[in-house]
């Protein structure tokens, strides 16, 4: 084996691992809102003809390409979302390995991103963020503080209080003033989970980044849908997820640049 290939092999395995996890994420996205457990029966099957999907047709990304995006049995179209989720999972796994090395932090952040991918697509499809994901995610995030060198147990606990408790108070105040919900409880629980992984600084960054992206997208989509006579509801979970991912890879750099700018460093 060429010595030049040896340093690349671990990253190839990481990419393959991420692609395989991505296939499982697709199962979670489909089954969790239906009340199913991803590990349970039945096996993966075509939603159109109910034919079971053979293992060789379940290879991440590759099977979709070989089958040209169609079921082998009935030729019904397969959503391109499936390979995109698998590819996103694989690329994020690779990005975590490149950015954080082969460390516990890389694994923790990748698994968090994988969870956020599931939350994003479930929220887009059903306008919910399942408790089965966020509530266990809070103690898991607190436990992860022992594996993340930049996060202490105290910071994690305060992050939960600020992310979940603070936003719950804001949501309740908004309801008292406007008599309508400003933020769903699913979003509040998600922020509590992210606070456990990030601490106060990270969860505040996530809220700001998510609000910025959400406002930008809303300014584009809402007028377009109103012109068509549609009342568009946009879930906030995907924007919080995107803000969290930005924080994982670029948060410290962006915060430093912002503080430098605030001090007149530019």
C-alpha positions as CSV (number, residue, x, y, z in Angstrom):
1,X,0.0,0.0,0.0
2,X,1.3,3.4,-0.9
3,X,2.4,5.4,2.1
4,X,0.7,8.5,0.6
5,X,-2.6,6.7,0.9
6,X,-2.2,5.8,4.6
7,X,-3.0,9.2,6.0
8,X,-6.1,9.5,3.8
9,X,-7.6,6.1,4.9
10,X,-9.0,7.2,8.3
11,X,-10.9,10.0,6.6
12,X,-12.3,7.6,4.0
13,X,-13.6,5.5,6.9
14,X,-15.0,8.5,8.6
15,X,-16.9,9.5,5.4
16,X,-18.2,6.0,4.9
17,X,-19.3,5.9,8.6
18,X,-21.1,9.2,8.1
19,X,-22.9,8.0,5.0
20,X,-24.1,4.8,6.8
21,X,-25.3,6.9,9.8
22,X,-27.1,9.1,7.2
23,X,-29.1,6.1,6.0
24,X,-30.2,5.5,9.6
25,X,-31.1,9.2,10.0
26,X,-33.5,8.9,7.1
27,X,-35.2,6.1,8.9
28,X,-35.5,8.3,12.0
29,X,-36.9,11.2,10.0
30,X,-39.6,8.9,8.6
31,X,-40.5,6.8,11.7
32,X,-40.2,9.0,14.7
33,X,-43.1,11.3,13.9
34,X,-45.2,8.2,13.2
35,X,-44.5,7.0,16.8
36,X,-42.2,4.2,15.5
37,X,-38.8,3.3,16.9
38,X,-36.1,3.3,14.1
39,X,-34.7,0.0,15.3
40,X,-38.1,-1.8,15.1
41,X,-39.7,-3.7,12.3
42,X,-40.8,-3.6,9.6
43,X,-37.7,-3.5,7.4
44,X,-37.2,-0.6,5.0
45,X,-39.8,-0.8,2.2
46,X,-41.0,1.3,-0.8
47,X,-43.9,3.6,0.4
48,X,-45.6,3.1,-2.9
49,X,-45.6,-0.7,-3.5
50,X,-44.5,-1.9,0.0
51,X,-41.8,-4.0,-1.5
52,X,-39.0,-4.6,0.9
53,X,-35.7,-2.9,0.0
54,X,-32.8,-5.4,-0.5
55,X,-29.5,-4.6,1.2
56,X,-27.8,-3.9,-2.1
57,X,-30.5,-1.3,-2.8
58,X,-29.9,0.4,0.5
59,X,-26.2,1.4,0.1
60,X,-26.0,5.1,0.9
61,X,-26.0,7.4,-2.1
62,X,-24.7,4.7,-4.5
63,X,-27.9,2.8,-4.6
64,X,-29.9,5.9,-5.5
65,X,-27.5,6.6,-8.4
66,X,-27.6,3.0,-9.6
67,X,-31.4,2.9,-9.5
68,X,-31.6,6.4,-11.1
69,X,-33.8,7.5,-8.2
70,X,-36.5,4.9,-8.7
71,X,-37.8,1.8,-6.8
72,X,-36.5,-1.4,-8.4
73,X,-39.9,-3.1,-8.0
74,X,-42.5,-0.5,-9.1
75,X,-40.3,2.3,-10.6
76,X,-41.9,4.9,-8.4
77,X,-39.7,8.0,-7.9
78,X,-37.6,8.1,-4.7
79,X,-37.2,11.5,-3.1
80,X,-33.8,13.0,-3.6
81,X,-33.9,13.9,0.1
82,X,-32.6,10.4,1.0
83,X,-29.2,10.7,-0.7
84,X,-28.9,14.3,0.3
85,X,-29.3,13.5,4.0
86,X,-26.8,10.7,3.6
87,X,-24.4,12.9,1.8
88,X,-24.8,15.7,4.3
89,X,-24.2,13.2,7.2
90,X,-21.0,11.9,5.5
91,X,-19.7,15.4,4.8
92,X,-20.3,16.6,8.3
93,X,-18.6,13.6,9.7
94,X,-15.6,14.3,7.5
95,X,-15.7,18.0,8.5
96,X,-15.7,17.2,12.2
97,X,-12.7,14.9,11.8
98,X,-10.8,17.5,9.8
99,X,-11.6,20.4,12.2
100,X,-11.3,18.6,15.5
101,X,-9.1,15.6,14.7
102,X,-9.9,12.1,15.9
103,X,-11.0,13.3,19.3
104,X,-14.0,12.8,21.5
105,X,-15.0,16.4,20.6
106,X,-15.3,15.5,17.0
107,X,-17.5,12.5,17.8
108,X,-19.7,14.5,20.1
109,X,-20.2,17.4,17.6
110,X,-20.9,15.0,14.7
111,X,-23.5,13.1,16.7
112,X,-25.1,16.5,17.7
113,X,-25.1,17.6,14.0
114,X,-26.7,14.2,13.0
115,X,-29.4,14.8,15.6
116,X,-29.9,18.3,14.2
117,X,-30.4,16.9,10.7
118,X,-33.2,14.7,12.0
119,X,-34.8,17.6,13.9
120,X,-34.6,19.8,10.8
121,X,-36.4,17.5,8.4
122,X,-39.0,16.4,11.0
123,X,-39.8,20.1,11.8
124,X,-40.0,20.9,8.1
125,X,-42.4,18.0,7.4
126,X,-44.5,18.1,10.6
127,X,-43.9,21.4,12.4
128,X,-42.8,19.5,15.5
129,X,-39.6,18.9,17.4
130,X,-40.1,15.5,19.1
131,X,-39.5,15.3,22.9
132,X,-38.0,11.9,22.4
133,X,-35.0,13.7,20.8
134,X,-34.6,16.9,22.8
135,X,-35.4,15.8,26.4
136,X,-32.8,12.9,26.4
137,X,-30.5,15.3,24.6
138,X,-30.3,17.6,27.6
139,X,-28.7,15.1,30.0
140,X,-26.6,13.7,27.2
141,X,-25.3,17.2,26.5
142,X,-24.5,17.7,30.2
143,X,-22.6,14.4,30.2
144,X,-20.7,15.5,27.1
145,X,-19.3,18.4,29.0
146,X,-16.8,16.0,30.5
147,X,-15.6,15.2,26.9
148,X,-15.4,18.8,25.6
149,X,-12.3,20.6,26.8
150,X,-13.8,24.1,26.3
151,X,-17.0,23.3,28.3
152,X,-17.3,22.7,32.0
153,X,-20.2,21.1,33.9
154,X,-21.2,24.4,35.4
155,X,-21.2,26.1,31.9
156,X,-23.3,23.3,30.5
157,X,-25.9,23.6,33.3
158,X,-26.1,27.4,33.0
159,X,-26.5,26.9,29.2
160,X,-29.5,24.7,29.8
161,X,-31.0,27.3,32.1
162,X,-30.4,30.2,29.7
163,X,-31.3,28.3,26.5
164,X,-34.4,26.6,27.8
165,X,-35.5,28.6,30.8
166,X,-34.7,32.0,29.4
167,X,-36.5,31.3,26.1
168,X,-39.5,29.8,28.0
169,X,-39.8,33.1,30.0
170,X,-39.6,35.1,26.8
171,X,-42.2,32.9,25.1
172,X,-44.6,33.2,28.1
173,X,-44.2,37.0,28.1
174,X,-44.9,37.2,24.4
175,X,-48.1,35.1,24.9
176,X,-49.2,37.4,27.8
177,X,-48.7,40.5,25.7
178,X,-49.9,39.2,22.3
179,X,-52.2,36.3,23.2
180,X,-50.5,34.0,20.8
181,X,-47.4,31.8,20.8
182,X,-44.2,33.4,19.6
183,X,-42.1,30.3,19.9
184,X,-43.1,26.7,20.2
185,X,-42.1,24.6,23.2
186,X,-40.2,22.3,20.9
187,X,-37.9,25.2,20.1
188,X,-37.5,26.0,23.8
189,X,-36.5,22.4,24.5
190,X,-34.1,22.4,21.6
191,X,-32.4,25.4,22.9
192,X,-32.1,23.8,26.3
193,X,-30.4,20.8,24.6
194,X,-28.1,23.1,22.7
195,X,-27.3,25.0,25.9
196,X,-26.2,21.7,27.4
197,X,-23.7,21.2,24.6
198,X,-22.5,24.8,24.1
199,X,-23.0,26.7,27.3
200,X,-24.3,30.3,27.4
201,X,-22.0,31.8,24.8
202,X,-22.9,29.1,22.2
203,X,-26.6,29.1,22.8
204,X,-26.8,32.9,22.6
205,X,-24.8,32.7,19.3
206,X,-27.2,30.0,18.0
207,X,-30.3,32.2,18.8
208,X,-28.8,35.2,17.1
209,X,-27.6,33.3,14.0
210,X,-30.8,31.4,13.7
211,X,-32.9,34.6,14.0
212,X,-30.7,36.2,11.3
213,X,-31.1,33.3,8.9
214,X,-34.8,32.9,9.7
215,X,-35.4,36.6,9.1
216,X,-33.5,36.6,5.8
217,X,-35.5,33.5,4.5
218,X,-38.8,34.9,5.8
219,X,-38.3,38.2,4.0
220,X,-38.0,36.2,0.8
221,X,-40.6,33.5,1.2
222,X,-43.4,35.2,3.0
223,X,-44.1,37.9,0.4
224,X,-43.9,35.3,-2.4
225,X,-46.5,33.1,-0.7
226,X,-48.8,36.0,0.1
227,X,-48.7,37.1,-3.5
228,X,-50.1,33.6,-4.3
229,X,-52.7,33.8,-1.5
230,X,-50.9,31.4,0.7
231,X,-50.4,31.7,4.5
232,X,-46.9,30.4,5.0
233,X,-45.8,28.9,8.4
234,X,-42.1,28.6,8.7
235,X,-40.7,26.4,11.5
236,X,-37.9,27.9,13.5
237,X,-36.1,24.6,14.4
238,X,-34.2,24.4,11.1
239,X,-32.8,27.9,11.6
240,X,-31.7,27.1,15.1
241,X,-30.1,24.0,13.8
242,X,-28.2,26.0,11.1
243,X,-27.1,28.5,13.8
244,X,-25.8,25.7,16.0
245,X,-23.8,24.1,13.1
246,X,-22.3,27.5,12.3
247,X,-21.3,27.8,15.9
248,X,-19.6,24.4,15.9
249,X,-17.3,25.2,13.0
250,X,-17.0,29.0,13.0
251,X,-18.5,30.3,16.2
252,X,-15.4,31.2,18.1
253,X,-13.9,32.9,15.0
254,X,-17.0,34.9,14.3
255,X,-17.4,36.0,18.0
256,X,-13.7,37.0,18.0
257,X,-14.1,39.1,14.8
258,X,-17.3,40.7,16.2
259,X,-15.6,41.7,19.4
260,X,-12.6,43.0,17.4
261,X,-15.0,45.0,15.3
262,X,-16.8,46.4,18.3
263,X,-13.5,47.6,19.7
264,X,-12.7,49.3,16.5
265,X,-10.2,46.6,15.3
266,X,-11.2,46.7,11.6
